[in-house]
Amino acid sequence: MKQIVRAEIEGLRAVAVLPVILFHFGVSWLPGGFLGVDVFFVISGFLITRNILRDQESGRFSYRQFYERRFLRLFPALATTILLTVAISFLCLPPDEVLDLAQSSFAAVFAVSNIYFWSKVGYFDIAAHLKPLLHTWSLGVEEQFYLVWPVTLVTALRFVGVKGAAWIVCVLGVTALISSQVALGISPSTAFYWMPFRIFEFAFGILIAIPWHAKRLSGPLANMVGWFGFVSVIGSMLILRDSTPMPSVWSLFACAGAAAVIYVGNVKSVAPVLSNRVMSFIGQISYSLYLVHWPIAVFMPLDTWLDKLIALAVCFAAAIAQFYCVERPLRRSGRSIELTRAPVAAGIAVSIIGATFLTSGYALYSDGLRFRLPEEFSDIQSAVAMWTERGPTTRVGTCFILPSQTFGDFDKKECTSLEPGSKNVLVVGDSIAADNYSVLKQAYPNVHFLEATSGSCSPTDIPKTDANCANLLRFVFDDLVPKGGLEAVVLSAAWQPHDFNDGLQKSLDVLAGKVGRVILLGAPVRFSKSAPDLIFESRAITIADAEKFAYSHRLFLERDDLR
């Protein structure tokens, strides 16, 4: 079946992908560029629903053909990106990052990368700018949507008709929006990564694809709606910040704007902006452009404007090559060869999964190609192994709350119960406080130490945006401390400059008179990366050389502020 291409949608894809790239490249004047992903979800909701409805009307719809087309549309280019990224990582990434990349590559191939990255959210996780496949979380969301939506739509049309299906979409969309708002206050990472909380974004596109509403607008009104949509998308990207909770009601501006542009079609108001050749071409290669941009951002320096321009040029070169050599040929073969499409898809699937298993499996087997470290360092643990070994002593997940958890996971009885007849000392703060808890417990066996710690949670009276930290400190200062019985309270954190304005003094004032002593611990020496990563980057062959390199990569912020 001939595919109908709408120029304004191709242009809207360009409007979605370019801000995402600029945002990830650190362009400050577009702080809401991440909303391009939300626009993509709207476009996907519209196109998938429109295609299903057209196939239904012509009597050609089948689940097999639907998923074959989706596979040929998404997986070849994704596989190429994954394999090249893993291969490059063998040359330039340290073992821990190669290990994490290998795990995430399996998740990306099997369409669960959003769940994988959600499960890895934590204070000790590898930083986002070191994860070359982090951006595939959005593909995981889309692919999971593709699994459930065709069955849902076809079933709804069969039993409740077009208008009934539209009402179901409205209910699902509103429910998802409300649920995401609630989830943001409990577990922001869950709201961000899990597909059900994104359904309202797909719903915008779905509702304008289902023919339950009036005919498409025309004339001045259509031009007005088109401009409203375009300005709403761009305006939200210029105004919103990466600190804005997402997905939330703030997502509605970009989503509604994208839906408005698609709804009115290629009207005069937006045609010059979205339907010109440049925007249409960028829209055509937008999928490959999205795939390659983040690995390039990880592997290339982005310190200066020249760095960013070079990286952007590399992105376009790589995307164009992938589009013409991989993406477009396989998409065309999938549309034109009806009888042999299934064997072709099966062959590609076997090749993709096989190649990924070989490369990523070898990375896992070799522990991130740890043999690349000098022999003198061959026995050093990975960062993951270090955290795993450390977990029980700091009581991670029980008395130290991870970002992936909620305050309800904090075990008050286990962590903060007083021991009669003993000196009871409470340790409060972030992961450094959790470390200090384990050290103090070993150094003073006759003291009963209580622990109340959470990731990135400085024990100050400054308002907290993190729900776990806010709830933990509220429990400590308003409930636990007033009950009495504490010999001392230890405040510990990776202190930041703003902690020493008024926030810390307020905490000290609250504790004054309620506990015997308040002990303030300074921040220890910290480094920019884990020990194995710094050793690999140092290319050192002796411990002394590695230590010298690591010492030059200290984080000075905490130490300077405490002088």
N, C-alpha and C positions, 0 to 999 in steps of 0.2 A: 504494500500500500504506500502510495506517495506521501511523503511527509510534508506537511504544510509548515513553512517557516514564516514567522511574523517578525518583521524587522525591528519593531519597538521592543519586543521581548529579548532579541539578541542584544540590543542596546542597553536594556535594563540589566542584562547579565554583566555587561561591561561596567555599568554603574555599581554593580554589586562587588565584582572582583577587584577592581582597581583600588577602592578604599581599603579593602581587607589587606592588600599587599602593602599599601602606604602605611597603614596602621602598624603592621608587623615589622616594617622597616624603620619604625620610630619617627614618622613624620608628625610633628606636634600639632600642626594646624588642622588635622583631621582626627581628633581624639575618639570619635565614635565610628571609625571606619570598620570596626568589628561587626557593625549592623549589616554589612554586606551579606554575611551568612544568613541572617534572618530574611533578607530579600530573596536569597536563593531558595529558602524553604517555601516562600510564597509562590515563586515561579514553579517549583517542583509540584506543589499541590495543584496548581492550575493545569500544567501540561499533562501530568499523569491522569488526572480526572478527565480532561478533555479527550485524551487518546482512548481511554477505556470506554467512554460514552460513544465515541465515533465507531469503535469496533463493535460495540453492542448493537448500535443502530444498523450496521451493515451485516450483522450476523457473523462476523469474523472473529469475535473475541474468544481467546482461549488463554487460560492461565499459563500454559506452557510457552506460548509465543510471547506473552507479556514478559515473563521472566527471562526468556532468551534475549529479547531486545534490551532489557535492563542490564543483563550481564555483558552483552557486547558493547553497550554504551559506556559502562563504568569500569569493568575489570581490566581490559587490556592496558589502558593508560595507567590505571592504578598499579598494576603489577609491574609495569616498566619503571615507574617512579620508585616503587619499593625496592626492586632489585638493584637499580643503579644507586639508590641511597645506601643500601646495605653494603654494596661493593665499595663505595667511596669511604664509608665509615671504617672499613678494614684498614685503610691507609692513614686516616687522620684522627679518629676518635679514640679516646682512652677506653680501657676494658669495661668499666662500669657502664659507660654510655653505649658501647656496642651491645652489651648484654641487654640493656633496656630497649634498645632499638630492635633487636632480634625478637624480643617478646612482643613488642608493639606491632611488628610486621605481621606476625601470625594473627593478631587481633584484627588488623586492618583487612587482611585477606578474607577472614571469616565474618566481616561486617559487625564486629563487636568492639571496635577500638574506643568508642565512647564509653562503654562499660569498663574496658581495661583502664583507661586513663582516670576514670572516676575511682576505680578501686585503688589506684596508685596515689591518689591525692593524699598528701601528708607532709608534715613538717620536714621529714627526712627524704622526701622524694627528690629525684633529679630535677633541676630547674627547668622551667618550660622552654627557655631559649636553647636548651641542650637536647631537646627531643625532636628529631627531624621528622617524625610522623605524627606529631601531636595534632596537626590540622585535620587528620583523617577522622577525628571524632565526629565531625559534621557529616561525613559520608556514612558513618555507622548509623547516625540518626536517620538519614534519608533511606538507607537500605532497609532498616527495620520498619520504617513507614511503608515502604514498598511491599513488605511481607504481609502486612495486615490490611492495607487500604483497599486493594482490589476485591478481596473477599467481602469486606465490610460494605463497599459501595454496591457491588452486584447483588448482595443479599438484601440490602436496603431497598434498592430499586425494584426488586422482585416482590417484596412484601408490602412496602409502604409507598412506592412510587417516587416520582421526582421531588415533589414538595415535602414528602415525608423524609426523604434522604437529606434534603436541605435542613430541615428542622433537627435531624439527628446530628448533622455537622455543627449546627449552632450550639446545641447542648454540649457536645464534646469539646468544642472550642472554648466556651465559657467555663466549663468545668476545668479544662487544662489551665486556663489563665488564672483562675482562683487558686487552683492547686499549686501552681508555680509561685504565686505570691506567698502562700502559706509555707511552702517548702523552703523559700529563701530565708525565712526566719529560723528554720530548723537545721537544714543542711543545704547551703547554697550550691555546693558541688553536685548534689543530686538533681536539683532543679536545672542546673546548667547542662549536664551531660545526658540525662535520661530522656528518651524520645517522648514518652507520654506528656511531659511538661512542655513540649514544643508543638503539640498538636494544634494549638490555636493559631500558630504561624502558618502551618499548612492549610488551616481552615479558611484563611483569607483567600488563598488561591482556589481552593475547592469550590467555595460559594459562588465565585464569578464564572466557574466552568459549568456548574450545574444549571441547566436552563429553566430555573424556577422563577426568575425575575423578569422585569420588562426588557424590551429590546435594547440593544446598545445605544447609548446616547449619541447625539450628533449635534453639529452646529456650535454656537457659542458656549452652551452649557458643557458640551464635551471638552472643548478647549479649556474651560475653566477648571473642570475636574482633573484634566490631564496635568495642568500646571500645578494644581494643588498637590497632586500625588508626587510629582517630581520634586517640588520644593520641600514637601514633607520628608521625603527620603534623604535628600541632601542636607536639609536643615538639622535633622536629628543626628546625622553624622558629624556635623560641625559643633553641635551643642553638647551632646552626651559625652560622658567620660568612661574610661575603662573601669572606674570605681562604681559606676551605676549598676545596681543589681540586675542580672539578666538570667533568664527571660522574665519579663515583668510587664506592667502596664506601659512602661517606657518603650517597650518593643512595638507598641501599637502604632506609633507614628510612622516608622519605617515600613511596617507590614501593610498598614492601610494605604500608605502612599504608593507602594508597589502594586497593590491590588487595584488602585484607582487608575494607574497608568495602563495596566493590562486590560482593564474593563472598557476604557474608552477607545482603546486601539490606537492605530497610527494617525492620530488627529494632527492638525496643523500646529498646535501649540507645542507638542513634544517631538514631532517628526524631525525637525532640523537638528535636535540635540541627540536623539536616540537612534534615528534611522539612517544616519549618514554612513558612508562606507567604513570609516575608521572605527566607529563604535560597533558596527555590525561585525567587523572582522574580529575585534577584541572579544565580542560576545561569543563568536564561533569558537575561539580558542580558549574561552574562559575556564573550561573544566581542566584542561592541561595546564593552563596558567596557574590555577589555584593549586593543583597538585605539586607543581615544581617549586612554587615560590617559597614555601616554608623550609624545605631542606636547604635551599640556596641561602636563605636568611641565617640558618644555623651554621653552614659551612663557610660562608664568606664574611669578611669584616664589614660592619655597617657604622663605623665611627664617624665618618665625615659625609658631606653631601656627595662628594665624588664617589665614595664607596657605595653609597645608595644608588647612584645613577648607574654605576657599573653593574651592580647586582640586579637592577631592574632590567638592564639590557640583556643580561644573561638569562633572566627569567623569560623574557620574550623569545629569545633565540631557542631556548630549550623547549618552551611550550609550542612554538611553531614547528620545530622538528618532530616533536611527539605527536602533534595534531596530524601532520601530513603523512608521517611514517607508520603510526600505530592507530591513533584514534579513528580517523576518518575512513581508512580502508576497511577496517573490521566492522565499523558501523554500516558501511555501504553493503558489505558482503552479507551482513545479517538481514538487511532489508530485501536484498534481491534474490538470494538463493533460498527459496522456501523449503525445498526438499532436503537440502543438505545442511540446513542451519543447525539442527541438533547435534550432528557429529562434529561440525566445526566448533560449536560452543563447548562441547565435551572435550575436544582436543585442546582448546585454549585453557579450559579449566584445569585439566591435568598438567599442562605445561606450567601454568601460573603457580599452582599449589606445589608441584614438584620442585620447581626452581626456588621457590620461597623456602620450602623445607630444606633444600640442600644448603642454601646460603645462610639462612637464619638458624637452621638446625646446627650447622657447624659452629656458628657463633656461640650458641648455647653450650654445645659440647665442649668447646675450648674455653668456656667461662669468659666470653668476651675477647677471645684471642689474647688471653693473659700472658701467653708465652712471649709476647712482644716486650714485656717488661724485662729489664736486665736480670740475669740469673740471681744476683744478690737479693732481689726483691720478689723472687718467684713465689715465696710462701706467704706474702702479705695478703690479708683478707680483702675481699671486695667490700665496698661501702655497705651493700645490702647485708652481707654476712656480719659486718660490724654492728649494724643496727639491730639485726636479729638477735645477736648475742647480748646486746645491751638491753633489749626490751624488757626481760623479766626483772632486772635490777631496778629499772626506772618505772616499772609497772605501766608500760605503754598500753593504752587501750582501757585501762582500769582507773588509774590515778592520774595518768597523763592523757588528756583527751586529744585525739587526732582530728584534723579538719573534716575527715570523712565521717566522724561520729557526731552524736548530739550530747548535750549535757546529761540526758537521761542515762547515758552509758557510764557516767562517773559513779563509781561505787562509794557512796558516802560512808557506809559502815566499814568497809575494808580500808579506806584511805584516811578517814578523819576521826575514827573512834579514839577516845581517850583511854589511857591505860592507868587504872588506879594504882597509886603508890609509886609511879614513875615520873620522871621529868618529861612532860609532853611539849614537844617543839614542832610547830607547824612550818613547813616549807611551801611558799607560794610563788608562782611565777610561770615562766615558759619552759622550753625544753632544757635550757641551761639550769633552771631551778630543779628540774627532774634529775639532771646529772648530779647536781649538788646534793640532792636528797640521798642518792645512792652512796656518794662519797662520805657524807656526814654519818649515815647509818653505820658504815663500816668503821669509821674513825672513832665514833662514840657509841659503843655497843650498849652502854648502860642508859642511854637516852632513848625514849620512844619518839620517833619522828613521824609526824603526820604529813601527808602530801596532797596538795591541791594545785595541779599544773595543767597547762593547756598550750598548744602551739601558738607562738607569737603573742603571748599574753603577759605583758608587763603589768605588775601589780600596782597600778596607779589609779587615781580617781578620774583620769581622763576618759570621756565616753568612748565605749568600744563599739566598733562596727561588727565585730565577730560575735555571734550569739553565744558560742561556747564560752568565750572569755568573759563576756558580760555576765552570764548566768553564774559562772564559777566564782567571780569576784563578789557578786551580790550575795551568794551563799556564804562566802568566807567572812565578809565584813558585816553583813546584816544578821547572820544566823549563828555561824560557828563561833566567832570571836566573842560576841556578847554573852555566850553561855558560860564563859570562863574556863578555868582549868589549864590554860596554856602558860607554860613557863616562859616561852619566847616565841616570836614569829620571825622567820627568815624570809626576807624579800630578795628575790634573785631574778635577773632577766638579762637579755642582750640589750642593755639600756640604749635608748635613742635620745637625741637632744631634747625633744619635746617632753620627755618624761621628767626632766628636771626643772620645768617651769613652775607649775603649781600642782600638777597631778600627784607627784611623789609626796610632796609635803602634806597634801590632803589625806593621803593614805596613812602617813605617820601620825597625823592629828587624830584620825579615827581610832588608831591602835593605842594611842597614849592613854594610860590609866586602865586599860583593859587587859594588858598582858604585862608580864614581868619585864621583858626586854624586847626591843626590836633590833634585829641584826640586818644590815644592808650589805649584800655581797656585790662586788664589782663584776664586770663581765670578763671572762677569760679570753685568752688569745684565740682568735678564730681565723679560718682560712677561706679563700674564695671557692675552693673545691675540695673534694674528698682526697685523702692521702694517695690512693692508687692513681687517681686522675692527675694529681700534681706530679707524681713520680714519672708517669708516662710523658707528660708535657715537658718535663725537665730534660729528658733524654740523658739523664745522669747514669753513670755506671758505678758510682760509689754512694754510700749513705750520706757522707758529708756533703757531696754536691747536691743531692736531692733535698737535704735539710736546708741548704743555703737557698735553693730555688723556692722551696715552700715558704721560708721565712720572708722572702720578698713578695709573697702573695698573701700576706696577712690582711685582714679587714681592720683598718685603723679607726673606723668611726667610733666604735664603742670605747677603745682605749683612749683616744684623744679627748673624748667628752668627759672622761673620769679623771683627768689630770688635775 
